[in-house]
Amino acid sequence: MQLGSLDHVNVRTSRLEAMVEWYGRVLGMPSGERPPFPFPGAWLYVGDQPYVHLIGTDKEPGAHPDDLKIEHFAFSAQGLSEFTKKLDEAGERYEKRVVPGFGITQVNVWDPDGNHIHIDFAPGDA
């Protein structure tokens, strides 16, 4: 067997509607087609690929850094200045840093449940 690329990330949430709204508004990931599972959820797309699967739950998920097994997940993107302007205009909290020795700019954001997502921009992307 040879692995390919990461297919998706599955996230449990007690704030399904807020999470769908945030991923759509902040990351441009609309909710799309999802199999008729017997539990609530949403699949959030980039193009024709559902990269984030949300599972609705009644229990409050733990997103405290000391409890996390996965600290973050990341996407690559283009349009750094456009993205940070969008975050500024929306009043979204973020942290921006350049990876030493690589020149990649990371923009770190947190969804409504406190999950850490970072968006990577290639060196020279403005």
N, CA, C and O atoms as a Tinker XYZ file with bonds, in Angstrom:
   504  protein
     1  N      0.837000   -1.184000    0.000000    73     2
     2  CA     0.000000    0.000000    0.000000    64     1     3
     3  C      0.878000    1.241000    0.000000    63     2     4     5
     4  O      1.932000    1.274000    0.635000    81     3
     5  N      0.430000    2.255000   -0.718000    73     3     6
     6  CA     1.098000    3.555000   -0.708000    64     5     7
     7  C      0.048000    4.613000   -0.424000    63     6     8     9
     8  O     -0.955000    4.703000   -1.133000    81     7
     9  N      0.273000    5.409000    0.604000    73     7    10
    10  CA    -0.675000    6.472000    0.945000    64     9    11
    11  C     -0.657000    7.567000   -0.098000    63    10    12    13
    12  O      0.373000    7.846000   -0.712000    81    11
    13  N     -1.821000    8.188000   -0.292000    73    11    14
    14  CA    -1.929000    9.372000   -1.132000    64    13    15
    15  C     -1.986000   10.590000   -0.232000    63    14    16    17
    16  O     -1.347000   10.616000    0.820000    81    15
    17  N     -2.734000   11.584000   -0.627000    73    15    18
    18  CA    -2.865000   12.793000    0.186000    64    17    19
    19  C     -3.956000   12.602000    1.235000    63    18    20    21
    20  O     -4.775000   11.689000    1.136000    81    19
    21  N     -3.957000   13.462000    2.226000    73    19    22
    22  CA    -4.982000   13.440000    3.259000    64    21    23
    23  C     -6.340000   13.665000    2.614000    63    22    24    25
    24  O     -6.497000   14.580000    1.806000    81    23
    25  N     -7.317000   12.847000    2.958000    73    23    26
    26  CA    -8.641000   12.921000    2.350000    64    25    27
    27  C     -9.550000   13.930000    3.055000    63    26    28    29
    28  O    -10.156000   14.776000    2.397000    81    27
    29  N     -9.652000   13.850000    4.380000    73    27    30
    30  CA   -10.501000   14.787000    5.118000    64    29    31
    31  C    -10.159000   14.753000    6.600000    63    30    32    33
    32  O     -9.422000   13.886000    7.070000    81    31
    33  N    -10.712000   15.718000    7.321000    73    31    34
    34  CA   -10.612000   15.797000    8.771000    64    33    35
    35  C    -12.033000   15.723000    9.301000    63    34    36    37
    36  O    -12.928000   16.374000    8.761000    81    35
    37  N    -12.256000   14.941000   10.350000    73    35    38
    38  CA   -13.577000   14.800000   10.952000    64    37    39
    39  C    -13.571000   15.520000   12.299000    63    38    40    41
    40  O    -12.711000   15.253000   13.138000    81    39
    41  N    -14.516000   16.422000   12.511000    73    39    42
    42  CA   -14.558000   17.247000   13.719000    64    41    43
    43  C    -15.924000   17.104000   14.376000    63    42    44    45
    44  O    -16.951000   17.296000   13.725000    81    43
    45  N    -15.940000   16.769000   15.659000    73    43    46
    46  CA   -17.199000   16.714000   16.419000    64    45    47
    47  C    -17.498000   18.103000   16.971000    63    46    48    49
    48  O    -16.595000   18.839000   17.368000    81    47
    49  N    -18.789000   18.445000   16.988000    73    47    50
    50  CA   -19.169000   19.771000   17.479000    64    49    51
    51  C    -20.577000   19.759000   18.057000    63    50    52    53
    52  O    -21.452000   19.039000   17.577000    81    51
    53  N    -20.783000   20.558000   19.085000    73    51    54
    54  CA   -22.131000   20.785000   19.605000    64    53    55
    55  C    -22.700000   22.082000   19.032000    63    54    56    57
    56  O    -23.812000   22.479000   19.379000    81    55
    57  N    -21.942000   22.743000   18.156000    73    55    58
    58  CA   -22.360000   24.004000   17.522000    64    57    59
    59  C    -22.375000   23.839000   15.999000    63    58    60    61
    60  O    -21.719000   24.599000   15.287000    81    59
    61  N    -23.105000   22.869000   15.510000    73    59    62
    62  CA   -23.061000   22.524000   14.093000    64    61    63
    63  C    -23.355000   23.725000   13.194000    63    62    64    65
    64  O    -22.593000   23.996000   12.266000    81    63
    65  N    -24.437000   24.441000   13.450000    73    63    66
    66  CA   -24.795000   25.582000   12.589000    64    65    67
    67  C    -23.730000   26.674000   12.631000    63    66    68    69
    68  O    -23.385000   27.236000   11.592000    81    67
    69  N    -23.207000   26.981000   13.815000    73    67    70
    70  CA   -22.168000   28.016000   13.936000    64    69    71
    71  C    -20.897000   27.598000   13.213000    63    70    72    73
    72  O    -20.230000   28.430000   12.597000    81    71
    73  N    -20.559000   26.324000   13.283000    73    71    74
    74  CA   -19.355000   25.831000   12.613000    64    73    75
    75  C    -19.524000   25.886000   11.094000    63    74    76    77
    76  O    -18.606000   26.305000   10.388000    81    75
    77  N    -20.676000   25.471000   10.587000    73    75    78
    78  CA   -20.932000   25.534000    9.140000    64    77    79
    79  C    -20.830000   26.982000    8.670000    63    78    80    81
    80  O    -20.222000   27.261000    7.637000    81    79
    81  N    -21.424000   27.898000    9.424000    73    79    82
    82  CA   -21.385000   29.318000    9.060000    64    81    83
    83  C    -19.951000   29.837000    9.072000    63    82    84    85
    84  O    -19.550000   30.530000    8.137000    81    83
    85  N    -19.169000   29.523000   10.101000    73    83    86
    86  CA   -17.798000   30.022000   10.235000    64    85    87
    87  C    -16.905000   29.501000    9.113000    63    86    88    89
    88  O    -16.196000   30.284000    8.481000    81    87
    89  N    -16.927000   28.210000    8.859000    73    87    90
    90  CA   -16.078000   27.654000    7.797000    64    89    91
    91  C    -16.458000   28.230000    6.436000    63    90    92    93
    92  O    -15.587000   28.446000    5.593000    81    91
    93  N    -17.731000   28.478000    6.215000    73    91    94
    94  CA   -18.152000   29.097000    4.961000    64    93    95
    95  C    -17.712000   30.545000    4.855000    63    94    96    97
    96  O    -17.189000   30.964000    3.823000    81    95
    97  N    -17.921000   31.312000    5.920000    73    95    98
    98  CA   -17.617000   32.747000    5.906000    64    97    99
    99  C    -16.119000   33.017000    5.955000    63    98   100   101
   100  O    -15.623000   33.858000    5.204000    81    99
   101  N    -15.395000   32.331000    6.815000    73    99   102
   102  CA   -13.980000   32.627000    7.026000    64   101   103
   103  C    -13.080000   31.901000    6.026000    63   102   104   105
   104  O    -12.163000   32.505000    5.470000    81   103
   105  N    -13.331000   30.622000    5.796000    73   103   106
   106  CA   -12.454000   29.841000    4.925000    64   105   107
   107  C    -13.033000   29.595000    3.535000    63   106   108   109
   108  O    -12.366000   29.000000    2.689000    81   107
   109  N    -14.267000   30.046000    3.285000    73   107   110
   110  CA   -14.862000   29.861000    1.966000    64   109   111
   111  C    -15.186000   28.409000    1.658000    63   110   112   113
   112  O    -15.118000   27.988000    0.503000    81   111
   113  N    -15.539000   27.641000    2.682000    73   111   114
   114  CA   -15.852000   26.218000    2.519000    64   113   115
   115  C    -17.358000   26.009000    2.672000    63   114   116   117
   116  O    -17.855000   25.911000    3.794000    81   115
   117  N    -18.087000   25.939000    1.560000    73   115   118
   118  CA   -19.533000   25.748000    1.665000    64   117   119
   119  C    -19.891000   24.319000    2.067000    63   118   120   121
   120  O    -19.150000   23.371000    1.808000    81   119
   121  N    -21.042000   24.202000    2.703000    73   119   122
   122  CA   -21.594000   22.892000    3.020000    64   121   123
   123  C    -22.158000   22.298000    1.736000    63   122   124   125
   124  O    -22.793000   22.997000    0.947000    81   123
   125  N    -21.923000   21.009000    1.532000    73   123   126
   126  CA   -22.385000   20.373000    0.304000    64   125   127
   127  C    -22.930000   18.984000    0.553000    63   126   128   129
   128  O    -23.249000   18.612000    1.682000    81   127
   129  N    -23.031000   18.227000   -0.523000    73   127   130
   130  CA   -23.619000   16.891000   -0.482000    64   129   131
   131  C    -22.945000   16.017000    0.572000    63   130   132   133
   132  O    -21.725000   16.021000    0.735000    81   131
   133  N    -23.797000   15.261000    1.287000    73   131   134
   134  CA   -23.341000   14.368000    2.352000    64   133   135
   135  C    -24.250000   13.147000    2.348000    63   134   136   137
   136  O    -25.457000   13.290000    2.153000    81   135
   137  N    -23.709000   11.957000    2.555000    73   135   138
   138  CA   -24.560000   10.770000    2.610000    64   137   139
   139  C    -25.614000   10.897000    3.710000    63   138   140   141
   140  O    -25.419000   11.646000    4.667000    81   139
   141  N    -26.725000   10.176000    3.584000    73   139   142
   142  CA   -27.804000   10.271000    4.580000    64   141   143
   143  C    -27.500000    9.452000    5.836000    63   142   144   145
   144  O    -28.192000    8.479000    6.137000    81   143
   145  N    -26.462000    9.856000    6.561000    73   143   146
   146  CA   -26.105000    9.171000    7.800000    64   145   147
   147  C    -27.215000    9.371000    8.833000    63   146   148   149
   148  O    -27.968000   10.340000    8.740000    81   147
   149  N    -27.332000    8.469000    9.818000    73   147   150
   150  CA   -28.386000    8.599000   10.832000    64   149   151
   151  C    -27.998000    9.519000   11.992000    63   150   152   153
   152  O    -28.482000    9.345000   13.110000    81   151
   153  N    -27.139000   10.481000   11.733000    73   151   154
   154  CA   -26.727000   11.435000   12.762000    64   153   155
   155  C    -26.484000   12.779000   12.077000    63   154   156   157
   156  O    -26.185000   12.817000   10.883000    81   155
   157  N    -26.609000   13.885000   12.823000    73   155   158
   158  CA   -26.434000   15.205000   12.212000    64   157   159
   159  C    -24.985000   15.472000   11.823000    63   158   160   161
   160  O    -24.049000   14.949000   12.427000    81   159
   161  N    -24.835000   16.293000   10.805000    73   159   162
   162  CA   -23.492000   16.651000   10.383000    64   161   163
   163  C    -23.508000   17.473000    9.116000    63   162   164   165
   164  O    -24.568000   17.808000    8.588000    81   163
   165  N    -22.322000   17.793000    8.634000    73   163   166
   166  CA   -22.164000   18.553000    7.390000    64   165   167
   167  C    -20.802000   18.223000    6.809000    63   166   168   169
   168  O    -19.847000   17.947000    7.534000    81   167
   169  N    -20.733000   18.257000    5.491000    73   167   170
   170  CA   -19.459000   18.131000    4.794000    64   169   171
   171  C    -19.151000   19.478000    4.172000    63   170   172   173
   172  O    -19.992000   20.055000    3.483000    81   171
   173  N    -17.952000   19.981000    4.411000    73   171   174
   174  CA   -17.539000   21.299000    3.945000    64   173   175
   175  C    -16.502000   21.138000    2.845000    63   174   176   177
   176  O    -15.517000   20.415000    2.994000    81   175
   177  N    -16.744000   21.822000    1.748000    73   175   178
   178  CA   -16.010000   21.576000    0.514000    64   177   179
   179  C    -15.023000   22.677000    0.142000    63   178   180   181
   180  O    -15.224000   23.854000    0.440000    81   179
   181  N    -13.941000   22.246000   -0.525000    73   179   182
   182  CA   -13.062000   23.102000   -1.317000    64   181   183
   183  C    -13.138000   22.499000   -2.710000    63   182   184   185
   184  O    -12.658000   21.389000   -2.940000    81   183
   185  N    -13.741000   23.229000   -3.638000    73   183   186
   186  CA   -13.977000   22.663000   -4.963000    64   185   187
   187  C    -14.918000   21.475000   -4.852000    63   186   188   189
   188  O    -15.999000   21.590000   -4.275000    81   187
   189  N    -14.514000   20.333000   -5.399000    73   187   190
   190  CA   -15.385000   19.159000   -5.350000    64   189   191
   191  C    -14.971000   18.156000   -4.273000    63   190   192   193
   192  O    -15.432000   17.015000   -4.278000    81   191
   193  N    -14.110000   18.576000   -3.355000    73   191   194
   194  CA   -13.612000   17.678000   -2.301000    64   193   195
   195  C    -14.095000   18.137000   -0.928000    63   194   196   197
   196  O    -13.847000   19.279000   -0.541000    81   195
   197  N    -14.787000   17.255000   -0.178000    73   195   198
   198  CA   -15.199000   17.602000    1.187000    64   197   199
   199  C    -14.056000   17.358000    2.172000    63   198   200   201
   200  O    -13.867000   16.238000    2.646000    81   199
   201  N    -13.299000   18.408000    2.475000    73   199   202
   202  CA   -12.113000   18.274000    3.321000    64   201   203
   203  C    -12.409000   18.277000    4.810000    63   202   204   205
   204  O    -11.649000   17.701000    5.589000    81   203
   205  N    -13.499000   18.914000    5.221000    73   203   206
   206  CA   -13.855000   18.931000    6.639000    64   205   207
   207  C    -15.233000   18.305000    6.790000    63   206   208   209
   208  O    -16.208000   18.760000    6.191000    81   207
   209  N    -15.297000   17.251000    7.601000    73   207   210
   210  CA   -16.563000   16.605000    7.930000    64   209   211
   211  C    -16.907000   17.011000    9.357000    63   210   212   213
   212  O    -16.100000   16.825000   10.268000    81   211
   213  N    -18.085000   17.556000    9.554000    73   211   214
   214  CA   -18.546000   17.916000   10.891000    64   213   215
   215  C    -19.565000   16.890000   11.357000    63   214   216   217
   216  O    -20.423000   16.467000   10.583000    81   215
   217  N    -19.473000   16.494000   12.605000    73   215   218
   218  CA   -20.422000   15.577000   13.221000    64   217   219
   219  C    -21.085000   16.320000   14.369000    63   218   220   221
   220  O    -20.408000   16.764000   15.297000    81   219
   221  N    -22.413000   16.460000   14.314000    73   219   222
   222  CA   -23.152000   17.127000   15.380000    64   221   223
   223  C    -23.293000   16.218000   16.588000    63   222   224   225
   224  O    -23.609000   15.036000   16.451000    81   223
   225  N    -23.061000   16.768000   17.766000    73   223   226
   226  CA   -23.168000   16.013000   19.014000    64   225   227
   227  C    -23.811000   16.892000   20.074000    63   226   228   229
   228  O    -23.736000   18.118000   20.003000    81   227
   229  N    -24.441000   16.264000   21.054000    73   227   230
   230  CA   -25.028000   17.020000   22.165000    64   229   231
   231  C    -23.981000   17.361000   23.214000    63   230   232   233
   232  O    -24.151000   18.310000   23.980000    81   231
   233  N    -22.906000   16.595000   23.252000    73   231   234
   234  CA   -21.858000   16.793000   24.256000    64   233   235
   235  C    -20.886000   17.866000   23.791000    63   234   236   237
   236  O    -20.472000   17.885000   22.633000    81   235
   237  N    -20.532000   18.749000   24.695000    73   235   238
   238  CA   -19.554000   19.800000   24.405000    64   237   239
   239  C    -18.189000   19.162000   24.158000    63   238   240   241
   240  O    -17.666000   18.476000   25.036000    81   239
   241  N    -17.598000   19.377000   22.966000    73   239   242
   242  CA   -16.283000   18.792000   22.710000    64   241   243
   243  C    -15.198000   19.505000   23.501000    63   242   244   245
   244  O    -15.296000   20.705000   23.757000    81   243
   245  N    -14.176000   18.777000   23.883000    73   243   246
   246  CA   -13.050000   19.368000   24.593000    64   245   247
   247  C    -12.030000   19.890000   23.605000    63   246   248   249
   248  O    -11.465000   19.115000   22.833000    81   247
   249  N    -11.786000   21.178000   23.614000    73   247   250
   250  CA   -10.782000   21.753000   22.714000    64   249   251
   251  C     -9.699000   22.469000   23.507000    63   250   252   253
   252  O     -9.014000   23.347000   22.982000    81   251
   253  N     -9.547000   22.094000   24.768000    73   251   254
   254  CA    -8.494000   22.685000   25.592000    64   253   255
   255  C     -7.156000   22.112000   25.147000    63   254   256   257
   256  O     -7.045000   20.899000   24.968000    81   255
   257  N     -6.137000   22.944000   24.963000    73   255   258
   258  CA    -4.849000   22.456000   24.456000    64   257   259
   259  C     -4.275000   21.261000   25.217000    63   258   260   261
   260  O     -3.606000   20.418000   24.619000    81   259
   261  N     -4.524000   21.173000   26.514000    73   259   262
   262  CA    -3.990000   20.050000   27.284000    64   261   263
   263  C     -4.706000   18.740000   26.968000    63   262   264   265
   264  O     -4.167000   17.665000   27.233000    81   263
   265  N     -5.917000   18.814000   26.402000    73   263   266
   266  CA    -6.706000   17.623000   26.104000    64   265   267
   267  C     -6.575000   17.160000   24.658000    63   266   268   269
   268  O     -7.040000   16.073000   24.317000    81   267
   269  N     -5.957000   17.956000   23.814000    73   267   270
   270  CA    -5.944000   17.669000   22.388000    64   269   271
   271  C     -4.986000   16.551000   22.022000    63   270   272   273
   272  O     -3.888000   16.451000   22.570000    81   271
   273  N     -5.407000   15.722000   21.103000    73   271   274
   274  CA    -4.536000   14.717000   20.509000    64   273   275
   275  C     -4.017000   15.241000   19.172000    63   274   276   277
   276  O     -2.870000   14.981000   18.808000    81   275
   277  N     -4.844000   15.970000   18.448000    73   275   278
   278  CA    -4.433000   16.644000   17.216000    64   277   279
   279  C     -4.426000   18.130000   17.528000    63   278   280   281
   280  O     -5.466000   18.701000   17.859000    81   279
   281  N     -3.268000   18.759000   17.426000    73   279   282
   282  CA    -3.153000   20.167000   17.805000    64   281   283
   283  C     -3.723000   21.090000   16.740000    63   282   284   285
   284  O     -4.292000   22.130000   17.070000    81   283
   285  N     -3.579000   20.728000   15.461000    73   283   286
   286  CA    -4.131000   21.570000   14.398000    64   285   287
   287  C     -4.233000   20.770000   13.108000    63   286   288   289
   288  O     -3.675000   19.680000   12.988000    81   287
   289  N     -4.954000   21.333000   12.149000    73   287   290
   290  CA    -4.872000   20.860000   10.772000    64   289   291
   291  C     -4.660000   22.077000    9.906000    63   290   292   293
   292  O     -4.929000   23.201000   10.331000    81   291
   293  N     -4.171000   21.862000    8.677000    73   291   294
   294  CA    -3.733000   22.993000    7.858000    64   293   295
   295  C     -4.169000   22.836000    6.410000    63   294   296   297
   296  O     -4.398000   21.732000    5.917000    81   295
   297  N     -4.273000   23.977000    5.752000    73   295   298
   298  CA    -4.546000   24.053000    4.321000    64   297   299
   299  C     -3.470000   24.912000    3.681000    63   298   300   301
   300  O     -2.921000   25.800000    4.333000    81   299
   301  N     -3.163000   24.666000    2.427000    73   299   302
   302  CA    -2.343000   25.604000    1.660000    64   301   303
   303  C     -3.300000   26.498000    0.889000    63   302   304   305
   304  O     -4.413000   26.086000    0.559000    81   303
   305  N     -2.872000   27.715000    0.604000    73   303   306
   306  CA    -3.754000   28.665000   -0.069000    64   305   307
   307  C     -2.938000   29.700000   -0.821000    63   306   308   309
   308  O     -1.713000   29.749000   -0.714000    81   307
   309  N     -3.636000   30.519000   -1.580000    73   307   310
   310  CA    -3.060000   31.669000   -2.271000    64   309   311
   311  C     -3.885000   32.891000   -1.898000    63   310   312   313
   312  O     -5.076000   32.777000   -1.611000    81   311
   313  N     -3.250000   34.064000   -1.901000    73   311   314
   314  CA    -3.962000   35.306000   -1.620000    64   313   315
   315  C     -3.865000   35.735000   -0.170000    63   314   316   317
   316  O     -4.879000   35.998000    0.476000    81   315
   317  N     -2.652000   35.807000    0.338000    73   315   318
   318  CA    -2.415000   36.147000    1.743000    64   317   319
   319  C     -3.040000   37.479000    2.144000    63   318   320   321
   320  O     -3.782000   37.533000    3.124000    81   319
   321  N     -2.759000   38.550000    1.414000    73   319   322
   322  CA    -3.266000   39.870000    1.820000    64   321   323
   323  C     -4.787000   39.919000    1.750000    63   322   324   325
   324  O     -5.425000   40.551000    2.592000    81   323
   325  N     -5.370000   39.266000    0.763000    73   323   326
   326  CA    -6.833000   39.213000    0.650000    64   325   327
   327  C     -7.433000   38.490000    1.859000    63   326   328   329
   328  O     -8.454000   38.915000    2.398000    81   327
   329  N     -6.792000   37.394000    2.282000    73   327   330
   330  CA    -7.293000   36.617000    3.411000    64   329   331
   331  C     -7.179000   37.398000    4.720000    63   330   332   333
   332  O     -8.138000   37.443000    5.489000    81   331
   333  N     -6.025000   38.013000    4.986000    73   331   334
   334  CA    -5.879000   38.760000    6.239000    64   333   335
   335  C     -6.787000   39.989000    6.265000    63   334   336   337
   336  O     -7.281000   40.368000    7.327000    81   335
   337  N     -7.010000   40.612000    5.113000    73   335   338
   338  CA    -7.953000   41.735000    5.050000    64   337   339
   339  C     -9.359000   41.257000    5.413000    63   338   340   341
   340  O    -10.071000   41.924000    6.163000    81   339
   341  N     -9.754000   40.106000    4.882000    73   339   342
   342  CA   -11.066000   39.526000    5.183000    64   341   343
   343  C    -11.193000   39.241000    6.678000    63   342   344   345
   344  O    -12.229000   39.525000    7.280000    81   343
   345  N    -10.143000   38.681000    7.276000    73   343   346
   346  CA   -10.160000   38.402000    8.714000    64   345   347
   347  C    -10.255000   39.686000    9.526000    63   346   348   349
   348  O    -11.013000   39.756000   10.493000    81   347
   349  N     -9.485000   40.708000    9.135000    73   347   350
   350  CA    -9.529000   42.000000    9.829000    64   349   351
   351  C    -10.923000   42.609000    9.758000    63   350   352   353
   352  O    -11.457000   43.065000   10.768000    81   351
   353  N    -11.510000   42.616000    8.568000    73   351   354
   354  CA   -12.839000   43.211000    8.387000    64   353   355
   355  C    -13.907000   42.464000    9.174000    63   354   356   357
   356  O    -14.887000   43.064000    9.615000    81   355
   357  N    -13.724000   41.156000    9.353000    73   355   358
   358  CA   -14.698000   40.347000   10.087000    64   357   359
   359  C    -14.437000   40.345000   11.590000    63   358   360   361
   360  O    -15.225000   39.795000   12.358000    81   359
   361  N    -13.327000   40.962000   12.011000    73   359   362
   362  CA   -12.985000   40.970000   13.427000    64   361   363
   363  C    -12.553000   39.605000   13.946000    63   362   364   365
   364  O    -12.672000   39.326000   15.139000    81   363
   365  N    -12.056000   38.758000   13.059000    73   363   366
   366  CA   -11.611000   37.417000   13.445000    64   365   367
   367  C    -10.209000   37.475000   14.050000    63   366   368   369
   368  O     -9.335000   38.185000   13.551000    81   367
   369  N    -10.011000   36.733000   15.111000    73   367   370
   370  CA    -8.687000   36.617000   15.734000    64   369   371
   371  C     -7.808000   35.732000   14.859000    63   370   372   373
   372  O     -8.245000   34.689000   14.374000    81   371
   373  N     -6.565000   36.161000   14.664000    73   371   374
   374  CA    -5.607000   35.321000   13.950000    64   373   375
   375  C     -4.198000   35.705000   14.354000    63   374   376   377
   376  O     -3.957000   36.789000   14.885000    81   375
   377  N     -3.273000   34.798000   14.092000    73   375   378
   378  CA    -1.850000   35.050000   14.300000    64   377   379
   379  C     -1.138000   34.721000   13.002000    63   378   380   381
   380  O     -1.398000   33.692000   12.377000    81   379
   381  N     -0.241000   35.605000   12.606000    73   379   382
   382  CA     0.495000   35.432000   11.352000    64   381   383
   383  C      1.973000   35.322000   11.673000    63   382   384   385
   384  O      2.504000   36.107000   12.457000    81   383
   385  N      2.641000   34.342000   11.064000    73   383   386
   386  CA     4.088000   34.197000   11.264000    64   385   387
   387  C      4.721000   33.586000   10.023000    63   386   388   389
   388  O      4.068000   32.897000    9.240000    81   387
   389  N      6.003000   33.856000    9.870000    73   387   390
   390  CA     6.784000   33.284000    8.774000    64   389   391
   391  C      7.606000   32.135000    9.347000    63   390   392   393
   392  O      8.253000   32.284000   10.384000    81   391
   393  N      7.579000   30.986000    8.670000    73   391   394
   394  CA     8.320000   29.809000    9.119000    64   393   395
   395  C      9.806000   30.026000    8.825000    63   394   396   397
   396  O     10.189000   30.151000    7.662000    81   395
   397  N     10.650000   30.072000    9.865000    73   395   398
   398  CA    12.081000   30.316000    9.658000    64   397   399
   399  C     12.703000   29.270000    8.728000    63   398   400   401
   400  O     12.461000   28.070000    8.860000    81   399
   401  N     13.502000   29.758000    7.791000    73   399   402
   402  CA    14.198000   28.876000    6.878000    64   401   403
   403  C     13.391000   28.388000    5.697000    63   402   404   405
   404  O     13.955000   27.845000    4.747000    81   403
   405  N     12.065000   28.572000    5.733000    73   403   406
   406  CA    11.207000   28.118000    4.646000    64   405   407
   407  C     10.511000   29.274000    3.939000    63   406   408   409
   408  O     10.182000   29.172000    2.757000    81   407
   409  N     10.285000   30.374000    4.658000    73   407   410
   410  CA     9.631000   31.530000    4.067000    64   409   411
   411  C      8.135000   31.395000    3.896000    63   410   412   413
   412  O      7.492000   32.295000    3.357000    81   411
   413  N      7.566000   30.284000    4.344000    73   411   414
   414  CA     6.119000   30.082000    4.267000    64   413   415
   415  C      5.459000   30.962000    5.322000    63   414   416   417
   416  O      5.917000   31.005000    6.463000    81   415
   417  N      4.393000   31.659000    4.956000    73   415   418
   418  CA     3.626000   32.434000    5.929000    64   417   419
   419  C      2.455000   31.591000    6.401000    63   418   420   421
   420  O      1.676000   31.087000    5.592000    81   419
   421  N      2.335000   31.442000    7.707000    73   419   422
   422  CA     1.218000   30.726000    8.311000    64   421   423
   423  C      0.264000   31.741000    8.924000    63   422   424   425
   424  O      0.680000   32.637000    9.659000    81   423
   425  N     -1.010000   31.594000    8.616000    73   423   426
   426  CA    -2.051000   32.375000    9.277000    64   425   427
   427  C     -2.842000   31.383000   10.122000    63   426   428   429
   428  O     -3.487000   30.477000    9.595000    81   427
   429  N     -2.783000   31.564000   11.433000    73   427   430
   430  CA    -3.440000   30.666000   12.379000    64   429   431
   431  C     -4.779000   31.250000   12.785000    63   430   432   433
   432  O     -4.867000   32.413000   13.180000    81   431
   433  N     -5.832000   30.429000   12.685000    73   431   434
   434  CA    -7.183000   30.830000   13.066000    64   433   435
   435  C     -7.776000   29.733000   13.946000    63   434   436   437
   436  O     -7.256000   28.619000   13.997000    81   435
   437  N     -8.870000   30.058000   14.639000    73   435   438
   438  CA    -9.542000   29.117000   15.517000    64   437   439
   439  C    -11.030000   29.160000   15.227000    63   438   440   441
   440  O    -11.629000   30.234000   15.174000    81   439
   441  N    -11.627000   27.986000   15.039000    73   439   442
   442  CA   -13.058000   27.920000   14.743000    64   441   443
   443  C    -13.869000   28.131000   16.021000    63   442   444   445
   444  O    -13.278000   28.268000   17.093000    81   443
   445  N    -15.206000   28.163000   15.945000    73   443   446
   446  CA   -16.019000   28.434000   17.131000    64   445   447
   447  C    -15.821000   27.446000   18.287000    63   446   448   449
   448  O    -16.100000   27.785000   19.437000    81   447
   449  N    -15.345000   26.232000   17.994000    73   447   450
   450  CA   -15.074000   25.261000   19.053000    64   449   451
   451  C    -13.649000   25.352000   19.581000    63   450   452   453
   452  O    -13.277000   24.606000   20.487000    81   451
   453  N    -12.844000   26.259000   19.024000    73   451   454
   454  CA   -11.473000   26.416000   19.475000    64   453   455
   455  C    -10.468000   25.545000   18.745000    63   454   456   457
   456  O     -9.301000   25.500000   19.134000    81   455
   457  N    -10.895000   24.845000   17.687000    73   455   458
   458  CA    -9.958000   24.048000   16.899000    64   457   459
   459  C     -9.005000   24.965000   16.147000    63   458   460   461
   460  O     -9.422000   25.956000   15.547000    81   459
   461  N     -7.724000   24.623000   16.184000    73   459   462
   462  CA    -6.671000   25.421000   15.559000    64   461   463
   463  C     -6.500000   24.973000   14.109000    63   462   464   465
   464  O     -6.283000   23.793000   13.836000    81   463
   465  N     -6.599000   25.919000   13.194000    73   463   466
   466  CA    -6.393000   25.665000   11.769000    64   465   467
   467  C     -5.348000   26.654000   11.298000    63   466   468   469
   468  O     -5.433000   27.840000   11.615000    81   467
   469  N     -4.358000   26.187000   10.543000    73   467   470
   470  CA    -3.476000   27.187000    9.950000    64   469   471
   471  C     -3.488000   27.055000    8.450000    63   470   472   473
   472  O     -3.593000   25.967000    7.884000    81   471
   473  N     -3.375000   28.223000    7.825000    73   471   474
   474  CA    -3.403000   28.349000    6.376000    64   473   475
   475  C     -1.994000   28.752000    5.956000    63   474   476   477
   476  O     -1.460000   29.756000    6.427000    81   475
   477  N     -1.398000   27.961000    5.068000    73   475   478
   478  CA    -0.027000   28.197000    4.614000    64   477   479
   479  C     -0.013000   28.896000    3.267000    63   478   480   481
   480  O     -0.706000   28.493000    2.333000    81   479
   481  N      0.788000   29.950000    3.180000    73   479   482
   482  CA     0.958000   30.712000    1.943000    64   481   483
   483  C      2.418000   30.625000    1.517000    63   482   484   485
   484  O      3.318000   30.764000    2.345000    81   483
   485  N      2.652000   30.397000    0.237000    73   483   486
   486  CA     4.004000   30.233000   -0.302000    64   485   487
   487  C      4.820000   31.510000   -0.123000    63   486   488   489
   488  O      4.261000   32.604000   -0.035000    81   487
   489  N      6.146000   31.367000   -0.068000    73   487   490
   490  CA     7.002000   32.556000    0.008000    64   489   491
   491  C      6.692000   33.508000   -1.145000    63   490   492   493
   492  O      6.516000   33.080000   -2.285000    81   491
   493  N      6.627000   34.790000   -0.837000    73   491   494
   494  CA     6.357000   35.792000   -1.861000    64   493   495
   495  C      4.892000   36.035000   -2.142000    63   494   496   497
   496  O      4.559000   36.946000   -2.900000    81   495
   497  N      3.987000   35.232000   -1.542000    73   495   498
   498  CA     2.550000   35.459000   -1.757000    64   497   499
   499  C      2.151000   36.725000   -1.013000    63   498   500   501
   500  O      2.432000   36.876000    0.176000    81   499
   501  N      1.500000   37.621000   -1.721000    73   499   502
   502  CA     1.026000   38.849000   -1.088000    64   501   503
   503  C     -0.419000   38.948000   -1.388000    63   502   504
   504  O     -1.073000   39.903000   -0.967000    81   503
